[in-house]
Structure formats: structure tokens, C-alpha cells
Amino acid sequence: MNDPLNASDPKVANHHWYPFLRYQEECKANGNEATVEGWMRSNGKLNARIEFEKSKIAAEQQEAAKKATAQTANENNNSSTS
């Protein structure tokens, strides 16, 4: 019987923490730290969060660029009036 939900072999079982334990072994073999967040990211469970983080970073970079442009324009106006 190869039903992964009824399997007692941790190498194929997909219930409880067996998938995370396999991820943990894989990370250890690669010399990486295993975290629940990393495991969830690797399985696509946090795609919405990842997209939110990317859009937040892009918005912050865009805002910083606007501020830098405004500051440069302001400095140019001040120097030309002096």
C-alpha cells in the first residue's frame, strides 16, 4: 500500500511533520539552516506574502527615488537663485 497519508515511512509520508523533516534533512545536507518559513516558501505556501514583500520594496525604492529627484531639483533651484 503506497498511500502517503497512511504511510509510516517518514521518507514518503506526507502527514504531520514528515515533509518538514525531509526538508530539514535536505537543508542539513546542503549546509543551510532549515526554517518553517523557508520550507513554506520553497513549497509555494507564501507566494502572496512574497509578492507583497516585493511590491513593498519596489514602492519604497520608488519613493526614495522621488525624494532624491525632488531634493536635487530643490538644490538646483537654490543654487541658481544665489
N, C-alpha and C positions, 0 to 999 in steps of 0.2 A: 504494500500500500504506500503510495507516494504523495499522500495528501499533506501539504505543508502545514496546514493548521493542526493536524493530529500527529505530526512527526515529533518524535522525541529526540531526534538527532539535531543538535544545535547548528550543524553545518547547513541544514536545509530548512529548518523550522522557521516559519515567518510569524510567530506569535510571541507575545511578551517582549523580552528584550533581546531575543536571539539575533535579529537583524543588526541591532546596535552593537552587540558583542562581536559580530563578524566585521563590522566597520572598525571597531576598536582594534581588532587583530590586524586588519589591513593598515591602519594608521601606524601601529607599532612597527610593522614590517617596513614601512616607508620612512620611519623616523619622525612621524608627525604626531601632534597631540590630538587625541580624539575628544571631541566635544559633542554634546547633543545638538547644539546649533549647527555645527559643521556637518553632522550626519543628516540633519533635516535639510540643510542647503543642498547637500550632494544628492538627495533624493527628490529635489524639486518641491519640497513641502513649504518652502519660504519664498517662492517666486514673487508673490505680491510684495513682501517686505523688501526683497532685493530691488525690485523696480522702484519702490518708494524711496529707498536709500539713494539710488542712482539719480532719481529726479530731484531729490533734496540737494544733493551735491551739485548738480547742474544749476539749480536755481541759485544756490549760494555763490557759485562761480560767476554766474551772470550778474548778480547783484554787486559783487566785488568789482567786476569789470566796469559796470555803470558808474560806480563810485569813483573808480580810478580815472575814468574818462571825464567825469564832471569836475574832479579835483584838478586835472590837467588843464581843462578849459578855463577854470576859475583862475588858476595860476597864470595862464597866458593872458587873460583879460587884465589881471592886476599888473603884470609886468609891462603891458603895452600902454597902460594909462599913467605909468610913472614917469 
